[in-house]
Amino acid sequence: MKQQRPILHSLLSFLALDRPSYQEEIATQFIKLLYSNLYRSLFAIVFIASFLVSVLWPVINHTQLMLWYIMMLLVILARFIDTRTFHLHPERHDHQVWYQHLYLGVASTALLWGFTPLLFFLKDQIVYNMFISIVIVGMSAGAVTSLAGDRRLSHIYLYVLLIPSALALIQQEGFIYTALFSFTLLFMFFVSSALREAHATLLNVFEIQQLYHNAQVQLIESEKRHRLMFEQAPTGTFYYDKDLTVLDCNTALSQIMHADRDQLIGLNLHQLPDPRPLSAMAANIAAGNSALYEGPYHSKLAGLDLWVRIQMAPLIDSNGTHIGGLAVLEDKSSEHAALQEAEFLSMHDPLTDLPNRKLLKDRMEQLIKEELREKSYSAVLFLDLDRFKHVNDAFGHKVGDQLLIEVGIRLKDMLRASDTLSRLGGDEFVVLLPMLADDQQQAFYHAHQVALKIHNIIHEPFQIEGQVLDIACSIGVVVIGEIDMDTDEILRRADIAMYQAKNEGRDRTHFYDAHMDEQAKANIHMLQHLRHAIEYNELSLHFQPIMHIDTNTVHAAEALLRWYRPNKGFIPPNEFIPIAEESGLINEIGRWVIQQACMQMNLWRNNEQCKLQYITINISPKQLLDQQFSSFLLQSINEYHLDASAIKLEITETALIENFDKTKELIEQLNEQGIDCIIDDFGTGYSSLSYLKRLPFTTLKIDRSFIRDILTDPEDEILIRAIISIAQQFNYRIIAEGVEEEAQRKKLTEINNTIFYQGFLVCKPCSASYFEAFITAHNSKAAIE
């Protein structure tokens, strides 16, 4: 039995049906509060009951309905008389007796309402049944305001109303009844939570009021101590009467407001020049309730703009009369400023103060919602500065950061107030152009015009730290409107379009199209296979002979990378090399090429038929940035006991332009070790003669585009003669690429019979075994001739 009581008590406490014990004064306060709300509640119950009867009259047995209605009226009448008695003669009973009266009234009313669904639910009358359920739910919601003063009474009312209703609903068939049953249980849970919180709040208020009342009783004895505490309180504190006239204040308030106490005491709060705090709290103060204001305040006395937190609590005398209030004022200006700064930093780029990705996406999400309503088109421009890394490398990050700031200023000045300019990081900016046009083609046109303006202002030289910087940018554009896309997808597409602009030569604008996605997916798929190409022995080296143009003897060979995919055949290098470069896989593949070339050169060195002067290897610009490149190359040459001159590197003009300083340093290091470098595809890039002067190259390759039309275009012949003449002035060896006809070889021989050539005329690139067979056959043919 002793064990059952704690269990029962715990269950009642869990259901909020136990009767809490209060101090006498607080219990009396709760009784007053409960009776103070009853008049309106009783009139509301009568009105709702009458309305319910009128609605159900056509479908419910009149006798049964009227019996229920009369019982309800009798209960309400009894409760009305009891309430009237309490207001006229509250001293007639103590609070426990009045509580019993309330208990009986609430329970009776709840029982009548609670059994309404069981009495009046009609089969196949879902509308009436739903109406009854809604009425019951509405009546239970009223417990939050009218009965929150007593946790037990309010929950008895709640359970007695809703549990029968829930039972009635679950007995019905149909999804809507199941949904209403679930809703009723959820509603009961949420109302219960609200009742608990409301009761806890009221209890807290009453306890505070009681504490203040007790303090008043002891006011005479504790006046000195109280005054001392009041004066030394770290927050601004003041008292006011019912008319909101300040009666007293402490030193902290004077310091916060920068005003003397004489200026503050006697001040009526209604006359404050800044009415915002009082306006926010007016209703609570008028009702004698606690109030809180946190926000801006301007003090006219000292001309201060503050961010304050003001808490006001009513002062109640021993008779329960509201005589004024106590207010605590805290200066939160510093904390508010710090919070604002933190919020700004969370939404903005710290370098340029432009919106960051988070704020950009927030605005894009709002814009997408507006577009769906307005049916208009907007655009996103994804902007990346071309070769910005060179600025950082050449002039330092300080100059680079200042350049980003200046770019942001220029872009912001040219945009509309409604546009958003964001910096995502690095040298990437995004421009959001909302509501460009109602027509898609017009939106494309306007977006392109903005992109042209951006190119123009970026082309204007920047003067930073005494440096004049000429830069350009690549822009990807996505027009948004009809297609439902989230922000991540929009930015992804704009990013893809921007990279397409870079791939097409930089300093241009490219609009997104679906083909880019297909290509990107294909590239990802190819990259996944390329990562395993070495492991699965799918990579190989093919070789093309480099011939002396006069003697037509094999002088050297160029090693060319080939990738054979099962069921796909050979993949052209121009398809997979860019992917390898972009992913960084080119470094691993490049090391494999170096190893294979060195190994093959070692094998041919011991073959009398295949003795070559050297093998050339094509080097990607990305490999030049690999700090381990030169050491790995030298290590591989030594590993296969080769002379340094046995391996030569072919470097394109593009690689020279992109990383001139690092490339120059690397070439000089390799040259000191005896490894020669060749300018590849000369004539297709910048063809700057300064390369020939400033870089220690030994060989120059004339691009095949000049050889192709040498027999029909006199200008090509003139260019080739000029290139050979200039190269010889610097003691460069010359290799002509793309010789496919004997007439081309003879023409080149006439121009200069000391150069070398390669091309399909001699042999297409082939495997090492075919290359050996070619040399053997070629040497045999030469011996016969």
Secondary structure, 3 states (H helix, E strand, C coil): CCCHHHHHHHHHHHCCCCCCCCCHHHHHHHHHHHHHCHHHHHHHHHHHHHHHHHHHCCCCCHHHHHHHHHHHHHHHHHHHHHHHHHHHCHHHCCHHHHHHHHHHHHHHHHHHHHCHHHHHCCCCCHHHHHHHHHHHHHHHHHHHHHCCCCHHHHHHHHHHHHHHHHHHHHCCCCHHHHHHHHHHHHHHHHHHHHHHHHHHHHHHHHHHHHHHHHHHHCHHHHHHHHHHHHHHCCCEEEEEECCCEEEEECHHHHHHHCCCHHHHCCCEHHHCCCCHHHHHHHHHHHCCCCEEEEEEEEECCCCEEEEEEEEEEEEECCCCCEEEEEEEEEECHHHHHHHHHHHHHHHECCCCCCECHHHHHHHHHHHHHHHHHHCCEEEEEEEEECCHHHHHHHHCHHHHHHHHHHHHHHHHHHCCCCCEEEEEECCEEEEEEEEEECCHHHHHHHHHHHHHHHHHHHHCCEEECCEEECCCEEEEEEEECCCCCCHHHHHHHHHHHHHHHHHCCCCCEEECCHHHHHHHHHHHHHHHHHCCCCCCCCEEEEEEEEEECCCCCEEEEEEEEEEEECCCEEECHHHHHHHHHHHCCHHHHHHHHHHHHHHHHHHHHCCHHHCCCCEEEEECCCHHHCCCHHHHHHHHHHHCCCCHHHEEEEEEHHHHHHCHHHHHHHHHHHHHCCCCEEEEEECCCCCCHHHHHHCCCCEEEECHHHHHCCCCCHHHHHHHHHHHHHHHHCCCEEEECCCCCHHHHHHHHHHCCCCEECCCCCCCCECHHHHHHHHHHHHHHHHHC
